[in-house]
């Protein structure tokens, strides 16, 4: 199912779009949808890995790769024990 979106774009953008479509043999709709999809993905609408990629160290996280990973995870997710 597709929805219709009406937008006003400047003449210079219309001209660029027409040139792109003629050069690549795609419709204006297809080019617009691809461009908007790529833009939104680049703005942070990607998958979980993409969103966290800059937080992951290049060589992994040695502290979490140790034998204490389960203990660290339990401590992070379990609240204080009721006695």
JOZI-V713046 format. One record per residue. N is the residue number from 1. BURIAL is # if it has 16 or more other C-alpha atoms within 10 Angstrom, else .. D_CENTER is the distance of its C-alpha to the mean C-alpha in whole Angstrom. Layout:
BEGIN
[[N;BURIAL;D_CENTER] [N;BURIAL;D_CENTER]]
END
This chain:
BEGIN
[[1;.;23] [2;.;22] [3;.;22] [4;.;23] [5;.;22] [6;.;24] [7;.;24] [8;.;26] [9;.;25] [10;.;27] [11;.;29] [12;.;28] [13;.;25] [14;.;27] [15;.;28] [16;.;26] [17;#;24] [18;.;27] [19;.;28] [20;.;24] [21;#;25] [22;.;29] [23;.;28] [24;.;25] [25;.;27] [26;.;24] [27;.;25] [28;.;24] [29;.;22] [30;.;20] [31;#;19] [32;.;18] [33;.;16] [34;.;14] [35;.;14] [36;.;12] [37;.;10] [38;.;9] [39;.;9] [40;.;7] [41;.;4] [42;.;6] [43;.;7] [44;.;4] [45;.;4] [46;.;2] [47;.;5] [48;.;8] [49;.;9] [50;.;6] [51;.;6] [52;.;10] [53;.;11] [54;.;12] [55;.;15] [56;.;16] [57;.;19] [58;.;20] [59;.;23] [60;.;21] [61;.;23] [62;.;27] [63;.;28] [64;.;25] [65;.;27] [66;.;30] [67;.;32] [68;.;32] [69;.;28] [70;.;30] [71;.;32] [72;.;29] [73;.;27] [74;.;30] [75;.;30] [76;.;27] [77;.;27] [78;.;30] [79;.;32] [80;.;36] [81;.;38] [82;.;41] [83;.;44]]
END
